[in-house]
Amino acid sequence: MKRMKNAVSLLLVLLLTFTMSATAFAAGTGSITINGVSDETTYEIYRLLDLESYDKTSGAYSYKVSTAWASFFATSEAQNYFSVNADNYASWIAGEDDATVAAFAQLALAYAQANGIAPVKSSDNTGEFVITGTSGKFSGLDLGYYLVDSTAGALCGLTTTDSDAVINAKNQIPTIDKQVQEDLTGMWGDVNTADIGQIVNYMTIIHVAAGAQNYVLHDKMSEGLTFTHNTGIGRGVTEIKHVNSLGVESALTEGTDYTIATTCATDSCTFTVTFSDALVASLKANDRLLVYYNAMLNRHAVIAGDNTNESWLEYGEEKYTTHDQTKTHTFSIDIVKTDSSNQLISGAKFKIYDAVTGGNEIAVVPLLAADDTTPVLDANGNPMYRRARTDETGVEIEVKDGKVTVVGFDNGVYYLEETAAPDGYNKLTARKEFTIADGNLSATFTDGIYSTGSGVHVVNKTGSMLPETGGIGTMMFISCGMMAVLAAGVLLVTKKRMSMIQD
């Protein structure tokens, strides 16, 4: 027999009656046919009560407790549903609504698991459950009140329609929808863009199916995402809500309604959320569970590629939904420094801001390898930079060999300010605007010569050389001055002589 987990998968109480006769009898066998079965699902049946006699016309049935279940029906919990007299005859005394019947079924199957009560028959045993098309049949059953369990976690109905009981397995399976929030718009979807160091918000929606049981949400993040569950600082799983079919929301409580584990023994996931049996038992078809959590895009993020986060739901007895995935993208820029002839020059320093004037500095730090000490170099051997986290102090970006790469940018408009120009070149007097839109701003070179229109291009120009002391220009000024002085002297002497002649 396949072991059940903490609670049941398929909850069904079947009242089996056989023959169309109106007379009472206590012999014979019958069958249970389940429509809509799955080859991947295990079906097991338990006989709780023996049907001693019945009159189908009047609806009178006489049940006695099956020997294997005597201790169960003696419990106070079972006596909330059944009354058993001194002669071992059992009568249902609880409400007949679906929720009450399902609660009793859960109670009975949990008792079977805890006390080692074996099913009467199981589809895992060869020949006991014959599948034809989409239907399966248990045959040769003693008459009685049966409980049907399935690893699919789908709730079937109660039937007494004819001697060979037929039920329809709803076989609904839960589904999930995973989404990530784009910070620029606040919208939820499958893809977003982010900065390195940014906290990325996620939401996984669990769509509940009938017969919900053993719900465990698994989540796995790629290397570029860091998950830390610490509700005290609003990180990790931040909130879980239950939404009923009418849209009414209620917040769930960690430790009561669910627990969180950040280690996964078998599937290398990042964390799991295990929902309590009591909560899952209360869920209805078309309910939703909304799980909100976040992670930081870290320095190992894939640049211009997919930083993935995927979720899947474990349910029933080791059943799993398909995986749903989101993708987070971040980008890089190449800052290229040239003279007016597009020749690369070195020695400039820059900072990046979020406004054309004033604004906030976009801090960057050197990009380091996994050992946190070795600088990461580009193809030309130049150190690279990355966006800094909020707890890091930024540095100036220094351009060596005419180009530098900075990684980890979200989509958006940015402004590059030159804080120091190469020796002999004029510094930019205003910030240079650049825009990232779903792609890297990469520089292109042809035979080592920069190709215009790529990367973030900054041109510096040299100033004109001014005359210096002792130069040819100075000598010319002195000579001209001396000639002017001599001319003035000659003129003065001539005028004096003319004045003497006139006198």
Order of alpha helices (4+ residues) and beta strands (2+ residues): beta-beta-beta-beta-alpha-beta-beta-alpha-beta-beta-beta-beta-beta-beta-beta-beta-beta-beta-beta-beta-beta-beta-beta-alpha-beta-beta-beta-beta-beta-beta-beta-beta-beta-beta-beta-beta-beta-beta-beta-alpha
